[in-house]
Amino acid sequence: MSNKIQFKRGLKQNLPYQEDVGTPLWCTDTNELYMGTGDGVTKVGNQKIQELEYSSRIFLATNTINIITSQGSIRFYPPSIENYEDFNQILVQLYMPSVVTINLGVSIFFNGKTPDLSKAGNYDIIYEFDRSNWDWTCGVIYKGYPEE
């Protein structure tokens, strides 16, 4: 006999302002998933897709996935944090067909040194808010070029 798992569900307008940590909440009218945080609720799976051809400033938001293709210079701006108790992370999946100038917008990096962004190709850029420094830290993983 299998067990049935059910999420709390209903219209988005009836979404509670607060729910226990880890409680899944499904909005039946918008097909969005939220998760209880103990002192609120947060949307799960935020995603922004941006294709940039020229130089651009990108203002990031917490707990999002950003899929970006760029052929021009980029300057990332991590957000200000208002609630230091929440977990705050950002993923940027960046594709550069050719090498461009990238300013990550932070000065603290996971391994203590500035990442190498000198190759064309795919990168995962991870931002995480570090409560010990009260600032964003960043790590970069080179994923290779699509033909590799």
Secondary structure as the mmCIF struct_conf table of DSSP 4:
data_model
#
loop_
_struct_conf.conf_type_id
_struct_conf.id
_struct_conf.beg_label_comp_id
_struct_conf.beg_label_asym_id
_struct_conf.beg_label_seq_id
_struct_conf.end_label_comp_id
_struct_conf.end_label_asym_id
_struct_conf.end_label_seq_id
HELX_LH_PP_P HELX_LH_PP_P1 SER A 2 ILE A 5
STRN STRN1 LYS A 8 GLY A 10
HELX_RH_3T_P HELX_RH_3T_P1 LYS A 12 ASN A 14
BEND BEND1 TYR A 17 TYR A 17
STRN STRN2 GLU A 19 GLU A 19
TURN_TY1_P TURN_TY1_P1 VAL A 21 GLY A 22
STRN STRN3 PRO A 24 CYS A 27
TURN_TY1_P TURN_TY1_P2 THR A 28 ASN A 31
STRN STRN4 GLU A 32 GLY A 36
BEND BEND2 GLY A 38 ASP A 39
STRN STRN5 GLY A 40 GLY A 40
STRN STRN6 VAL A 41 LYS A 43
BEND BEND3 VAL A 44 VAL A 44
STRN STRN7 ASN A 46 LEU A 52
BEND BEND4 GLU A 53 TYR A 54
STRN STRN8 SER A 56 PHE A 59
TURN_TY1_P TURN_TY1_P3 THR A 62 ASN A 63
STRN STRN9 THR A 64 SER A 70
BEND BEND5 GLN A 71 GLY A 72
STRN STRN10 ILE A 74 TYR A 77
HELX_LH_PP_P HELX_LH_PP_P2 PRO A 78 ILE A 81
BEND BEND6 GLU A 82 GLU A 82
TURN_TY1_P TURN_TY1_P4 TYR A 84 GLU A 85
BEND BEND7 ASP A 86 ASP A 86
STRN STRN11 GLN A 89 MET A 96
BEND BEND8 PRO A 97 SER A 98
STRN STRN12 ILE A 102 ASN A 103
BEND BEND9 GLY A 105 GLY A 105
BEND BEND10 SER A 107 SER A 107
STRN STRN13 ILE A 108 PHE A 109
TURN_TY1_P TURN_TY1_P5 PHE A 110 ASN A 111
BEND BEND11 GLY A 112 LYS A 113
BEND BEND12 LYS A 119 ALA A 120
STRN STRN14 GLY A 121 ASP A 130
TURN_TY1_P TURN_TY1_P6 ARG A 131 TRP A 134
STRN STRN15 ASP A 135 GLY A 144
TURN_TY1_P TURN_TY1_P7 PRO A 146 GLU A 147
#
